């Protein structure tokens, strides 16, 4: 490719990047975000409802007053369901007064406020930080919003979050090791689909951010190279 062609290609890339509109002005971006949000949120709430209706062998009905006023309130004892053998995944009902994977128990009001702020921040990031072409970022933000709203719904409706996914049951850490809380299980936390959505969304957003950084670095390098080859050179006689 000659110098003029290289300069023209670089200028075209820069113009395309600068002309990319903010996501909040793009119909496609909004459709992507809302579609991911609605579908993912629907899956989360549906799986929770189905689990609490069937896993214990009888419908488990949560009483919000008991769950909020009594931090020791627990689901009636039940065997659960072995979903994936051998000992890879069980369905077992618990209620969680904390955050993801049971972190930070008995701080319902704090988590409600934090989640509302996080949802507002997510919408702001979508609209003003991402561009219309950043489809993967919009999918990631939709997953994060769905996870946050799914658990927020539980806290506001039932006073606690409904969890039922229990990984690696009946499997203990090697060498008699224990977690800080005293548990010897490989994965002692019970979680739900919303927790998975949050983690997947954050991982996808991080990957997108790194990819964007690399793309911008490559674009800047191409621009510098184009400027160098198009600069007039002094001809020696």
Secondary structure, 3 states (H helix, E strand, C coil): CCHHHHHHHHHHHHHHHHHCCEHHHCHHHHHHHHHHHHHHHHHHHHHHHHHHHHCCCCCCCCCHHHHHHCCCCCCCCCCCEEEECCCCEEEEEEEECCCHHHCCCCCHHHHHHHHHHHHHHHHHHHHHHCECCCHHHHHHHHHHHHHHHHHHHHHHHHCCEEEEEEECCCCECHHHCCCCCCCCECCCCEECHHHHHHHHHHHHHHHHHHHHHHHHHHHHHHHHHHHHHHCCCCCCC
